Amino acid sequence: MERDNNDKWYNNSTIVDTLLFLLPPVGMYGLYKTERLKSNINKVLYGFLGFISLLMVVIYLT
């Protein structure tokens, strides 16, 4: 049984958003691979926002 492209983990926005905060490199890879965002500029901006958010959380917790 073959999976549809929409069943891939990187096309699930909830998983990718969570990974951007918990494991930023994996989340950024998911943004790069997703088919929901067509523009590379949007992918870079979302990745950058996720990385900045992670830094803010780390600064807040220390």
Biopython code that builds the backbone (N, CA, C, O; Angstrom):
import numpy as np
from Bio.PDB.StructureBuilder import StructureBuilder

atoms = [
    (1, "MET", "N", (0.848, -1.178, 0.000)),
    (1, "MET", "CA", (0.000, 0.000, 0.000)),
    (1, "MET", "C", (0.890, 1.236, 0.000)),
    (1, "MET", "O", (1.730, 1.397, 0.885)),
    (2, "GLU", "N", (0.715, 2.086, -0.962)),
    (2, "GLU", "CA", (1.561, 3.268, -1.101)),
    (2, "GLU", "C", (0.886, 4.474, -0.452)),
    (2, "GLU", "O", (-0.331, 4.639, -0.526)),
    (3, "ARG", "N", (1.702, 5.307, 0.183)),
    (3, "ARG", "CA", (1.181, 6.478, 0.873)),
    (3, "ARG", "C", (1.058, 7.654, -0.084)),
    (3, "ARG", "O", (1.843, 7.803, -1.021)),
    (4, "ASP", "N", (0.069, 8.470, 0.171)),
    (4, "ASP", "CA", (-0.136, 9.693, -0.587)),
    (4, "ASP", "C", (0.844, 10.759, -0.085)),
    (4, "ASP", "O", (1.297, 10.683, 1.057)),
    (5, "ASN", "N", (1.178, 11.749, -0.918)),
    (5, "ASN", "CA", (2.099, 12.811, -0.509)),
    (5, "ASN", "C", (1.566, 13.603, 0.675)),
    (5, "ASN", "O", (2.353, 14.126, 1.464)),
    (6, "ASN", "N", (0.250, 13.704, 0.818)),
    (6, "ASN", "CA", (-0.322, 14.445, 1.940)),
    (6, "ASN", "C", (-0.171, 13.702, 3.259)),
    (6, "ASN", "O", (-0.376, 14.299, 4.315)),
    (7, "ASP", "N", (0.181, 12.420, 3.236)),
    (7, "ASP", "CA", (0.341, 11.634, 4.453)),
    (7, "ASP", "C", (1.741, 11.749, 5.033)),
    (7, "ASP", "O", (1.994, 11.219, 6.115)),
    (8, "LYS", "N", (2.643, 12.410, 4.361)),
    (8, "LYS", "CA", (4.009, 12.529, 4.869)),
    (8, "LYS", "C", (4.030, 13.423, 6.101)),
    (8, "LYS", "O", (3.210, 14.333, 6.225)),
    (9, "TRP", "N", (4.969, 13.165, 7.018)),
    (9, "TRP", "CA", (5.025, 13.907, 8.273)),
    (9, "TRP", "C", (5.305, 15.383, 8.049)),
    (9, "TRP", "O", (4.829, 16.218, 8.819)),
    (10, "TYR", "N", (6.062, 15.728, 7.017)),
    (10, "TYR", "CA", (6.407, 17.137, 6.818)),
    (10, "TYR", "C", (5.285, 17.932, 6.172)),
    (10, "TYR", "O", (5.396, 19.152, 6.053)),
    (11, "ASN", "N", (4.221, 17.289, 5.755)),
    (11, "ASN", "CA", (3.048, 18.003, 5.266)),
    (11, "ASN", "C", (2.015, 18.233, 6.357)),
    (11, "ASN", "O", (0.987, 18.862, 6.108)),
    (12, "ASN", "N", (2.270, 17.737, 7.556)),
    (12, "ASN", "CA", (1.400, 17.964, 8.699)),
    (12, "ASN", "C", (1.908, 19.208, 9.427)),
    (12, "ASN", "O", (2.972, 19.175, 10.047)),
    (13, "SER", "N", (1.154, 20.298, 9.354)),
    (13, "SER", "CA", (1.627, 21.574, 9.899)),
    (13, "SER", "C", (1.802, 21.529, 11.418)),
    (13, "SER", "O", (2.690, 22.199, 11.944)),
    (14, "THR", "N", (0.988, 20.767, 12.128)),
    (14, "THR", "CA", (1.109, 20.684, 13.580)),
    (14, "THR", "C", (2.434, 20.034, 13.977)),
    (14, "THR", "O", (3.105, 20.505, 14.896)),
    (15, "ILE", "N", (2.806, 18.976, 13.305)),
    (15, "ILE", "CA", (4.065, 18.292, 13.608)),
    (15, "ILE", "C", (5.249, 19.191, 13.295)),
    (15, "ILE", "O", (6.188, 19.277, 14.087)),
    (16, "VAL", "N", (5.216, 19.862, 12.152)),
    (16, "VAL", "CA", (6.330, 20.725, 11.763)),
    (16, "VAL", "C", (6.455, 21.894, 12.726)),
    (16, "VAL", "O", (7.569, 22.253, 13.107)),
    (17, "ASP", "N", (5.337, 22.502, 13.131)),
    (17, "ASP", "CA", (5.384, 23.608, 14.090)),
    (17, "ASP", "C", (5.971, 23.158, 15.417)),
    (17, "ASP", "O", (6.787, 23.863, 16.011)),
    (18, "THR", "N", (5.563, 21.996, 15.878)),
    (18, "THR", "CA", (6.088, 21.476, 17.136)),
    (18, "THR", "C", (7.578, 21.189, 17.027)),
    (18, "THR", "O", (8.339, 21.492, 17.947)),
    (19, "LEU", "N", (7.995, 20.614, 15.921)),
    (19, "LEU", "CA", (9.414, 20.323, 15.740)),
    (19, "LEU", "C", (10.258, 21.583, 15.615)),
    (19, "LEU", "O", (11.429, 21.579, 15.994)),
    (20, "LEU", "N", (9.685, 22.660, 15.090)),
    (20, "LEU", "CA", (10.431, 23.919, 15.020)),
    (20, "LEU", "C", (10.804, 24.414, 16.406)),
    (20, "LEU", "O", (11.855, 25.031, 16.580)),
    (21, "PHE", "N", (9.956, 24.153, 17.396)),
    (21, "PHE", "CA", (10.251, 24.591, 18.755)),
    (21, "PHE", "C", (11.073, 23.569, 19.534)),
    (21, "PHE", "O", (11.934, 23.949, 20.327)),
    (22, "LEU", "N", (10.822, 22.281, 19.320)),
    (22, "LEU", "CA", (11.508, 21.256, 20.105)),
    (22, "LEU", "C", (12.834, 20.829, 19.496)),
    (22, "LEU", "O", (13.832, 20.708, 20.206)),
    (23, "LEU", "N", (12.855, 20.602, 18.203)),
    (23, "LEU", "CA", (14.064, 20.197, 17.485)),
    (23, "LEU", "C", (14.193, 21.059, 16.228)),
    (23, "LEU", "O", (13.803, 20.630, 15.142)),
    (24, "PRO", "N", (14.736, 22.268, 16.365)),
    (24, "PRO", "CA", (14.761, 23.208, 15.233)),
    (24, "PRO", "C", (15.373, 22.663, 13.944)),
    (24, "PRO", "O", (14.833, 22.957, 12.877)),
    (25, "PRO", "N", (16.470, 21.886, 13.965)),
    (25, "PRO", "CA", (16.984, 21.399, 12.681)),
    (25, "PRO", "C", (16.003, 20.483, 11.952)),
    (25, "PRO", "O", (15.885, 20.551, 10.729)),
    (26, "VAL", "N", (15.306, 19.636, 12.688)),
    (26, "VAL", "CA", (14.326, 18.731, 12.072)),
    (26, "VAL", "C", (13.123, 19.530, 11.586)),
    (26, "VAL", "O", (12.579, 19.248, 10.518)),
    (27, "GLY", "N", (12.705, 20.525, 12.367)),
    (27, "GLY", "CA", (11.594, 21.374, 11.955)),
    (27, "GLY", "C", (11.912, 22.173, 10.703)),
    (27, "GLY", "O", (11.054, 22.341, 9.837)),
    (28, "MET", "N", (13.140, 22.667, 10.600)),
    (28, "MET", "CA", (13.537, 23.417, 9.407)),
    (28, "MET", "C", (13.601, 22.501, 8.185)),
    (28, "MET", "O", (13.263, 22.913, 7.076)),
    (29, "TYR", "N", (14.032, 21.268, 8.394)),
    (29, "TYR", "CA", (14.014, 20.296, 7.295)),
    (29, "TYR", "C", (12.583, 20.029, 6.841)),
    (29, "TYR", "O", (12.308, 19.931, 5.645)),
    (30, "GLY", "N", (11.670, 19.913, 7.813)),
    (30, "GLY", "CA", (10.266, 19.720, 7.483)),
    (30, "GLY", "C", (9.705, 20.900, 6.697)),
    (30, "GLY", "O", (8.921, 20.709, 5.768)),
    (31, "LEU", "N", (10.100, 22.121, 7.062)),
    (31, "LEU", "CA", (9.673, 23.294, 6.295)),
    (31, "LEU", "C", (10.219, 23.264, 4.878)),
    (31, "LEU", "O", (9.533, 23.645, 3.930)),
    (32, "TYR", "N", (11.444, 22.813, 4.741)),
    (32, "TYR", "CA", (12.073, 22.749, 3.422)),
    (32, "TYR", "C", (11.357, 21.736, 2.523)),
    (32, "TYR", "O", (11.189, 21.975, 1.327)),
    (33, "LYS", "N", (10.941, 20.616, 3.096)),
    (33, "LYS", "CA", (10.343, 19.535, 2.316)),
    (33, "LYS", "C", (8.833, 19.698, 2.079)),
    (33, "LYS", "O", (8.291, 19.085, 1.159)),
    (34, "THR", "N", (8.154, 20.508, 2.887)),
    (34, "THR", "CA", (6.700, 20.571, 2.810)),
    (34, "THR", "C", (6.210, 21.087, 1.455)),
    (34, "THR", "O", (6.867, 21.885, 0.786)),
    (35, "GLU", "N", (5.044, 20.602, 1.090)),
    (35, "GLU", "CA", (4.413, 21.040, -0.151)),
    (35, "GLU", "C", (3.328, 22.076, 0.124)),
    (35, "GLU", "O", (2.751, 22.632, -0.810)),
    (36, "ARG", "N", (3.049, 22.334, 1.385)),
    (36, "ARG", "CA", (2.018, 23.323, 1.737)),
    (36, "ARG", "C", (2.502, 24.742, 1.503)),
    (36, "ARG", "O", (1.711, 25.611, 1.136)),
    (37, "LEU", "N", (3.787, 24.991, 1.708)),
    (37, "LEU", "CA", (4.367, 26.302, 1.430)),
    (37, "LEU", "C", (5.097, 26.214, 0.102)),
    (37, "LEU", "O", (6.084, 25.488, -0.021)),
    (38, "LYS", "N", (4.628, 26.933, -0.871)),
    (38, "LYS", "CA", (5.224, 26.851, -2.196)),
    (38, "LYS", "C", (6.443, 27.765, -2.334)),
    (38, "LYS", "O", (7.388, 27.433, -3.049)),
    (39, "SER", "N", (6.426, 28.894, -1.666)),
    (39, "SER", "CA", (7.490, 29.878, -1.823)),
    (39, "SER", "C", (8.654, 29.575, -0.891)),
    (39, "SER", "O", (8.457, 29.331, 0.299)),
    (40, "ASN", "N", (9.866, 29.590, -1.434)),
    (40, "ASN", "CA", (11.055, 29.372, -0.608)),
    (40, "ASN", "C", (11.255, 30.511, 0.385)),
    (40, "ASN", "O", (11.780, 30.288, 1.476)),
    (41, "ILE", "N", (10.848, 31.725, 0.029)),
    (41, "ILE", "CA", (10.973, 32.855, 0.946)),
    (41, "ILE", "C", (10.137, 32.609, 2.199)),
    (41, "ILE", "O", (10.596, 32.871, 3.311)),
    (42, "ASN", "N", (8.919, 32.108, 2.029)),
    (42, "ASN", "CA", (8.077, 31.803, 3.188)),
    (42, "ASN", "C", (8.710, 30.725, 4.050)),
    (42, "ASN", "O", (8.657, 30.802, 5.277)),
    (43, "LYS", "N", (9.302, 29.729, 3.428)),
    (43, "LYS", "CA", (9.944, 28.656, 4.188)),
    (43, "LYS", "C", (11.096, 29.203, 5.024)),
    (43, "LYS", "O", (11.246, 28.839, 6.191)),
    (44, "VAL", "N", (11.900, 30.067, 4.438)),
    (44, "VAL", "CA", (13.037, 30.651, 5.156)),
    (44, "VAL", "C", (12.534, 31.532, 6.299)),
    (44, "VAL", "O", (13.070, 31.473, 7.406)),
    (45, "LEU", "N", (11.520, 32.337, 6.044)),
    (45, "LEU", "CA", (10.991, 33.213, 7.091)),
    (45, "LEU", "C", (10.397, 32.420, 8.251)),
    (45, "LEU", "O", (10.628, 32.756, 9.412)),
    (46, "TYR", "N", (9.636, 31.372, 7.947)),
    (46, "TYR", "CA", (9.080, 30.544, 9.016)),
    (46, "TYR", "C", (10.181, 29.838, 9.805)),
    (46, "TYR", "O", (10.095, 29.735, 11.028)),
    (47, "GLY", "N", (11.190, 29.363, 9.133)),
    (47, "GLY", "CA", (12.320, 28.743, 9.817)),
    (47, "GLY", "C", (13.045, 29.726, 10.710)),
    (47, "GLY", "O", (13.423, 29.391, 11.833)),
    (48, "PHE", "N", (13.244, 30.946, 10.212)),
    (48, "PHE", "CA", (13.909, 31.982, 10.994)),
    (48, "PHE", "C", (13.077, 32.350, 12.224)),
    (48, "PHE", "O", (13.619, 32.508, 13.317)),
    (49, "LEU", "N", (11.763, 32.488, 12.045)),
    (49, "LEU", "CA", (10.900, 32.797, 13.187)),
    (49, "LEU", "C", (10.918, 31.675, 14.227)),
    (49, "LEU", "O", (10.913, 31.943, 15.428)),
    (50, "GLY", "N", (10.938, 30.437, 13.773)),
    (50, "GLY", "CA", (11.019, 29.318, 14.710)),
    (50, "GLY", "C", (12.324, 29.317, 15.477)),
    (50, "GLY", "O", (12.345, 29.034, 16.675)),
    (51, "PHE", "N", (13.425, 29.635, 14.789)),
    (51, "PHE", "CA", (14.733, 29.679, 15.441)),
    (51, "PHE", "C", (14.794, 30.820, 16.458)),
    (51, "PHE", "O", (15.302, 30.631, 17.563)),
    (52, "ILE", "N", (14.289, 31.988, 16.102)),
    (52, "ILE", "CA", (14.263, 33.134, 17.021)),
    (52, "ILE", "C", (13.387, 32.814, 18.229)),
    (52, "ILE", "O", (13.733, 33.165, 19.357)),
    (53, "SER", "N", (12.257, 32.152, 17.998)),
    (53, "SER", "CA", (11.382, 31.771, 19.106)),
    (53, "SER", "C", (12.096, 30.820, 20.064)),
    (53, "SER", "O", (11.965, 30.945, 21.281)),
    (54, "LEU", "N", (12.846, 29.878, 19.514)),
    (54, "LEU", "CA", (13.601, 28.961, 20.355)),
    (54, "LEU", "C", (14.623, 29.723, 21.190)),
    (54, "LEU", "O", (14.767, 29.458, 22.384)),
    (55, "LEU", "N", (15.328, 30.657, 20.580)),
    (55, "LEU", "CA", (16.308, 31.457, 21.314)),
    (55, "LEU", "C", (15.653, 32.268, 22.423)),
    (55, "LEU", "O", (16.206, 32.388, 23.516)),
    (56, "MET", "N", (14.491, 32.819, 22.151)),
    (56, "MET", "CA", (13.776, 33.601, 23.180)),
    (56, "MET", "C", (13.372, 32.715, 24.357)),
    (56, "MET", "O", (13.460, 33.137, 25.510)),
    (57, "VAL", "N", (12.934, 31.498, 24.073)),
    (57, "VAL", "CA", (12.554, 30.583, 25.153)),
    (57, "VAL", "C", (13.765, 30.210, 25.979)),
    (57, "VAL", "O", (13.684, 30.160, 27.206)),
    (58, "VAL", "N", (14.900, 29.943, 25.322)),
    (58, "VAL", "CA", (16.119, 29.584, 26.037)),
    (58, "VAL", "C", (16.597, 30.746, 26.893)),
    (58, "VAL", "O", (17.010, 30.541, 28.034)),
    (59, "ILE", "N", (16.549, 31.958, 26.363)),
    (59, "ILE", "CA", (16.959, 33.141, 27.141)),
    (59, "ILE", "C", (16.018, 33.348, 28.332)),
    (59, "ILE", "O", (16.472, 33.692, 29.424)),
    (60, "TYR", "N", (14.742, 33.145, 28.136)),
    (60, "TYR", "CA", (13.763, 33.313, 29.197)),
    (60, "TYR", "C", (13.971, 32.302, 30.320)),
    (60, "TYR", "O", (13.807, 32.633, 31.495)),
    (61, "LEU", "N", (14.330, 31.073, 29.962)),
    (61, "LEU", "CA", (14.479, 30.020, 30.955)),
    (61, "LEU", "C", (15.797, 30.082, 31.722)),
    (61, "LEU", "O", (15.922, 29.471, 32.783)),
    (62, "THR", "N", (16.778, 30.809, 31.199)),
    (62, "THR", "CA", (18.072, 30.892, 31.914)),
    (62, "THR", "C", (18.138, 32.076, 32.819)),
    (62, "THR", "O", (19.151, 32.287, 33.486)),
]
sb = StructureBuilder()
sb.init_structure("model")
sb.init_model(0)
sb.init_chain("A")
sb.init_seg("    ")
for serial, (resi, resn, name, xyz) in enumerate(atoms, 1):
    if name == "N":
        sb.init_residue(resn, " ", resi, " ")
    sb.init_atom(name, np.array(xyz, "f"), 0.0, 1.0, " ", f" {name:<3s}", serial, name[0])
structure = sb.get_structure()
